[in-house]
Amino acid sequence: MVKNTPFTHKHLALGAKMAPFAGYNMPISYTGINDEHAAVRNNAGVFDVSHMGEFIIKGDNALELIQRVTTNDASKLTNGKAQYSCLTNNEGGIVDDLLVYCVEENKVYMLVVNASNIDKDWNWISSHNTNHAEMHNISDKTCLLAIQGPNACKILQTLTNIDILNLKYYTFVKGNFAGVDNVLISATGYTGSGGVEIYFEDNANAANIIWDAIFEAGKAQGIKPIGLGARDTLRLEMGFCLYGNDIDDTTSPLEAGLAWITKFNKPISFTAKPIIEAQKAAGITRKLVSFEMIDRGIPRHDYVIKDAAGAVIGKVTSGTQAPSLGKAVGMGYVAIAHAAIDSEIYIDIRNTLIKAKVVKAPFA
């Protein structure tokens, strides 16, 4: 059965185009993807991302468990800080990418995982919880709104005494927001346009109170609700990975360009560390690259990538006509010999080779 979020009635009242996504009835767009994309890049927009999963890991062995299942070094986290990380499987593939929040150093952490992987991630982490850290899946009772864009924090500052305007990237605070207590405000997001994400429990009608307060506070500024369609184009312009497209159980962090969150020297080894270390020593044979189209054509997921002679060298994982850039861009895995910046590659679009060029993300 498809689930609703606490904001589904708001989306329907606003005339959103709805569709099932990761088991939830989610808004894809309201006024159109390009319009919503521009609103976030230039002003402010509100995403309902309450479908995401949240786990609390707590107790004396909480950090030890997180260290064993994630690639980044969570021991570096202090109270009020977050980090991007990933879970690796026994073969060195990516179970999921996630955020790790340090609520209380060495004692209490929140993991934020992808909606489509909630059960898989819970089972994976639980299977490694041999030292009995306390685990709570709070996904179903947690609301999550992402308010993104250059004017987002300015609008939200009117709703709280917390200093949102000076919240540093990948840090968070908890406090009263729009009259609701115990709201976690995090300087994170998936758009590259600034803003925050806010987590809270939907009790005492908190979802309605916070949603209405945000739109009332942003009315004069023209804040808009934003669907998952624009969320995808915004993240792609930044070169951010989407689980299930750009990373999955068969891709390693090194292949995906995530060596920066893969810490081999941390105090406790993560799952499949020897496999990924061996891969690093031997050298990867393929790599996730960002590319922009030179010839006219839009790359799509699973399109074949070829070299000038027509030999298959890889596959597109994400692609779109980028609203902010006026050109088509994409991401995909290619053989390492074709992964260097400025390499010419060809996307097979309906049996025609369309020229593209490997570029550095984010796209400009």
Steps between C-alpha positions, in 0.01 A plus 500: 500500500629848411555716809417866543715755680351743756502759220319304228177694550696823455643380168156395372346833603775679305426294188828310500561231243536193723664163435621200702868528599683260733166378633363848567247722324728793417470834315693496172420859402261786567552775241759316289851368554681790332303761694558322831868443422545874436317586823755304704806624311390865524275528804359230731299181481358237733538126441306237689757224546328327789532171312869484600598261778637589843663263749617584851809307615581552868685360797859415587550301178323740262816651353667159468208371291493807276875475445472135391221555247588842353806603300553849640656559842211574736743540792583844356144617567429719800161610632305690236700379202400275211688314228428336167586131491404167348431143602700235314404137446723193526610537137593867526183633336287779645202392710395866529633851540389683812549784747631437851399754767680517834233591756712408803865411448572127537142441618220609264498517119236538232546336161299636207459249219330484162129425498529201267763341727345538847433132559818385324718740701330416829553129444861551390595714800308270737693199369825669607370610840678221687585722798136597554490871437149637552324549163174680424338540158320835528431536127119477519464767766759747368414790268771647279476822301786638292481878460758581237621803307699822557212665690390194699680576827401865491133399482528234771692724742173683577358177646765422762749646747758249378768667286423331167677762290841409643453123519812346347479239225443149637417617851163497675316634802184401687243736644167675457389573144165658412386431855586129479761362740780251430540585130837402351625758248784380281716698254486224243315444174501339159480806274826695528305821554529535877227470758417248770316178570269476802406182686217474752249255639145545374325531831243760604445594134863611461508425125213738423633767737852500351393474134251788537750715694771458236271599215356792694851624584610462138188632330639847426826348374316259270604170659368200306430130559737284296456144374736210450544582130687823575682329789648266241607771252647711782709215641615392155630848416717469813622150410341349813440124483152347506483156654365242256624704204859614556589271791370160608599163643734434205693831502788565738564834672825535303325450166231748604750775586435459872858432609473817710250328733691169502738509795737204509687625808208551737519322839243230413496336157187521287336216311698381195795727577752240368310470171490874443863540609600237245296681238684822581838326475419333169328806353133524405397400148196727473399832647189711544543816292298812434456603139333768293358451154684667215259391228124531535339224704387417853669208682274269697551230761641177350598652164820337376823705492743427214834621370555666163535160334166383638638262764300483824688669787227557756145595588308816594367497856327843508430764237281800428468835328640716782258790563763739641761427234314491170673177402463127547718333763539159652696257711614151422762231546770477234815295456783675684685581175210732407446660842740794483359853488440616139487140366260472208235232542189415299150429627305250292162669456270298277794340317670834435828593671458842662823668610557597862793613714609393849497801734554571868192520723320713596399597150551864409 
